[in-house]
Amino acid sequence: MMYKVIVADDEKSVRERVANFVRQMSDDFVLVGEYENGYDALAYGIPLEPDLVVTDIKMPFVGGLELVRQGKSELPLLQAIIVSGYDSFDYAKEAIELGVVGYISKPILFSQIKEAMLKAKDALDKNSLLNTDIDSLLATNEKYLDLVQNDDLNRLTMLKELPPNFVEKLKSDGILLEKPYVGFACFDADCEKDELSYEQSELIAFYLRSFAVELFPAGVLHFFENEVGHCLLLESDQPSLKGCYAGVFSTIIAKIKKTTGVSISVGVSDCGRPLEDLTLSFRRLFRHTKFALEYRTVMGSGLVLYYEDLCIASGNSGKIDDSEYSSLAYAILYGKQGEAKEICSRLIDTISKPDYASSYMMIANTLLDVILRSCVAISDVYKTHLSHASLVNALLGCKSSEALKSFFLDLIKEIISINESHRLSKIDEAVDHIFHYIEANYTKFGLSLDDVGKELGYSISYVSSILKQKDTSFTKYLTKIRMEKARALMMNGDVKIASVASMVGYEDPYYFSHCFKKYYGVSPMEFRKS
């Protein structure tokens, strides 16, 4: 496997030397970008999704450590090598805390770069290692997934309240719930189920459990599986799984993509306090994960989706217990149109047989109920499609199985479209909040993605994901706002360029000039003269 590398150093000779060293490792690495400062590497290099960054520690605008820190927030598996002309314990300590694979002092030798890059390759290889021995994987899985615990946890997701006797059963089966808070996370492949081979499904299950055991603290997670996907009951010391384990979720998703080639997403619930509240509805918490995962249909794939980010109102999707009906509702809610149509067509073919003559219309009415309950904004169906009475009349007017299929498949298509529009409106609302915050705070020195998340109550991954949906990023949008404001200020010839820089959020006027020229193609001085 070839791994992508970017190089960042403000000294041209050093940058070219490092780039040449990288090219000598062409059997394993490919150089995809060279940058003369940390800002350019962050703005233009990180979007290339490199596997390794080799960076100077001291650069204009954005230093190497900050480049690595922000790069890892977007690419959890990113490896880094620090090049430094400074013999400082503080720098080295911070680099170690960031998990860099090499800290090299100038002048740089090829042997040093090679050793560090081979170490990076080992780390990257481990993330990409693929064990295809399904039998051995299944044997290993047994130590992770106890059948009794799996049954307990699935029952837990269906309980409105937690009976005291069931608490004792959980303890006897090894589910102690000793932390003050609990919540659920559910991982699911982003493709349709029939697009995954048996081997891929087993590999995902195996590596998910392996990485979870590796990355979560000991004793906080309990595995189980159901029709939604691969699920975890997580214990936490904090009242938010996002606040406690955000980095772990994104790292697991990235590792699964590397090892299996399959994109997965995870829905994460709010937290409850089982030790204090025996009326805690685990069923409600588990529904959070399903509702969160529904947003893949409009936000994309490979995402960590937090219920608290999405502010989804519970109770929108009533379910029918029969497994076929549940599967149909699940497919509609998750926007899996092909799967929903296949299930519906199969059910209609089944009830069209003579054995179902007496129950045909009752089941057809149940199907209508399931499909309508799978809509998150049922009033929109009645506004844009037909009233409930008209839908029932249309159903009763179907005189053949083909007519019934056509009626239901059209309705499924309409409801999936409404669901996606409803979620898009929620996302658009969040985008407006983010844009307005940036527009109101662009003058602040050092404004960061983390500031946006903390102020608005969103996770960094959520902010990044929805900005990506708008074909931008935090850095790009902040730069756009600052440059537009700077351009207007530059029209006033009495305002000094250094003052303009300060007024739009740049402490360093040289950094401002660099960004201005990158954005407009001319320096501030040239712009003013023109």
Rosetta blueprint (number, residue, H / E / L):
1 M L
2 M L
3 Y E
4 K E
5 V E
6 I E
7 V E
8 A E
9 D L
10 D L
11 E L
12 K H
13 S H
14 V H
15 R H
16 E H
17 R H
18 V H
19 A H
20 N H
21 F H
22 V H
23 R H
24 Q L
25 M L
26 S L
27 D L
28 D L
29 F E
30 V E
31 L E
32 V E
33 G E
34 E E
35 Y E
36 E L
37 N L
38 G H
39 Y H
40 D H
41 A H
42 L H
43 A H
44 Y H
45 G H
46 I H
47 P H
48 L H
49 E L
50 P L
51 D L
52 L E
53 V E
54 V E
55 T E
56 D E
57 I L
58 K L
59 M L
60 P L
61 F L
62 V L
63 G L
64 G H
65 L H
66 E H
67 L H
68 V H
69 R H
70 Q H
71 G H
72 K H
73 S H
74 E H
75 L L
76 P L
77 L L
78 L L
79 Q E
80 A E
81 I E
82 I E
83 V E
84 S E
85 G L
86 Y L
87 D L
88 S L
89 F H
90 D H
91 Y H
92 A H
93 K H
94 E H
95 A H
96 I H
97 E H
98 L L
99 G L
100 V L
101 V L
102 G E
103 Y E
104 I E
105 S E
106 K L
107 P L
108 I L
109 L L
110 F H
111 S H
112 Q H
113 I H
114 K H
115 E H
116 A H
117 M H
118 L H
119 K H
120 A H
121 K H
122 D H
123 A H
124 L H
125 D H
126 K H
127 N H
128 S H
129 L L
130 L L
131 N L
132 T L
133 D L
134 I H
135 D H
136 S H
137 L H
138 L H
139 A H
140 T H
141 N H
142 E L
143 K L
144 Y L
145 L L
146 D L
147 L H
148 V H
149 Q H
150 N H
151 D H
152 D H
153 L H
154 N H
155 R H
156 L H
157 T L
158 M L
159 L L
160 K L
161 E L
162 L L
163 P L
164 P H
165 N H
166 F H
167 V H
168 E H
169 K H
170 L H
171 K H
172 S H
173 D L
174 G L
175 I L
176 L L
177 L L
178 E L
179 K L
180 P L
181 Y E
182 V E
183 G E
184 F E
185 A E
186 C E
187 F E
188 D E
189 A E
190 D L
191 C L
192 E L
193 K H
194 D H
195 E H
196 L L
197 S L
198 Y H
199 E H
200 Q H
201 S H
202 E H
203 L H
204 I H
205 A H
206 F H
207 Y H
208 L H
209 R H
210 S H
211 F H
212 A H
213 V H
214 E H
215 L H
216 F L
217 P L
218 A L
219 G L
220 V L
221 L E
222 H E
223 F E
224 F E
225 E E
226 N L
227 E L
228 V L
229 G L
230 H E
231 C E
232 L E
233 L E
234 L E
235 E E
236 S E
237 D L
238 Q L
239 P L
240 S L
241 L H
242 K H
243 G H
244 C H
245 Y H
246 A H
247 G H
248 V H
249 F H
250 S H
251 T H
252 I H
253 I H
254 A H
255 K H
256 I H
257 K H
258 K H
259 T H
260 T H
261 G L
262 V L
263 S L
264 I E
265 S E
266 V E
267 G E
268 V E
269 S L
270 D L
271 C L
272 G E
273 R L
274 P L
275 L L
276 E L
277 D L
278 L L
279 T L
280 L L
281 S L
282 F H
283 R H
284 R H
285 L H
286 F H
287 R H
288 H H
289 T H
290 K H
291 F H
292 A H
293 L H
294 E H
295 Y L
296 R H
297 T H
298 V H
299 M H
300 G L
301 S L
302 G L
303 L L
304 V E
305 L E
306 Y E
307 Y H
308 E H
309 D H
310 L H
311 C L
312 I L
313 A L
314 S L
315 G L
316 N L
317 S L
318 G L
319 K L
320 I L
321 D L
322 D L
323 S H
324 E H
325 Y H
326 S H
327 S H
328 L H
329 A H
330 Y H
331 A H
332 I H
333 L H
334 Y L
335 G L
336 K L
337 Q H
338 G H
339 E H
340 A H
341 K H
342 E H
343 I H
344 C H
345 S H
346 R H
347 L H
348 I H
349 D H
350 T H
351 I H
352 S L
353 K L
354 P H
355 D H
356 Y H
357 A L
358 S L
359 S L
360 Y H
361 M H
362 M H
363 I H
364 A H
365 N H
366 T H
367 L H
368 L H
369 D H
370 V H
371 I H
372 L H
373 R H
374 S L
375 C L
376 V L
377 A L
378 I H
379 S H
380 D H
381 V H
382 Y H
383 K H
384 T H
385 H L
386 L L
387 S L
388 H H
389 A H
390 S H
391 L H
392 V H
393 N H
394 A H
395 L H
396 L H
397 G L
398 C L
399 K L
400 S L
401 S H
402 E H
403 A H
404 L H
405 K H
406 S H
407 F H
408 F H
409 L H
410 D H
411 L H
412 I H
413 K H
414 E H
415 I H
416 I H
417 S H
418 I H
419 N H
420 E H
421 S H
422 H H
423 R H
424 L H
425 S H
426 K H
427 I H
428 D H
429 E H
430 A H
431 V H
432 D H
433 H H
434 I H
435 F H
436 H H
437 Y H
438 I H
439 E H
440 A H
441 N H
442 Y L
443 T L
444 K L
445 F L
446 G L
447 L L
448 S L
449 L H
450 D H
451 D H
452 V H
453 G H
454 K H
455 E H
456 L H
457 G L
458 Y L
459 S L
460 I H
461 S H
462 Y H
463 V H
464 S H
465 S H
466 I H
467 L H
468 K H
469 Q H
470 K L
471 D L
472 T L
473 S L
474 F H
475 T H
476 K H
477 Y H
478 L H
479 T H
480 K H
481 I H
482 R H
483 M H
484 E H
485 K H
486 A H
487 R H
488 A H
489 L H
490 M H
491 M L
492 N L
493 G L
494 D L
495 V L
496 K L
497 I H
498 A H
499 S H
500 V H
501 A H
502 S H
503 M H
504 V L
505 G L
506 Y L
507 E L
508 D L
509 P H
510 Y H
511 Y H
512 F H
513 S H
514 H H
515 C H
516 F H
517 K H
518 K H
519 Y H
520 Y H
521 G L
522 V L
523 S L
524 P H
525 M H
526 E H
527 F H
528 R H
529 K H
530 S L
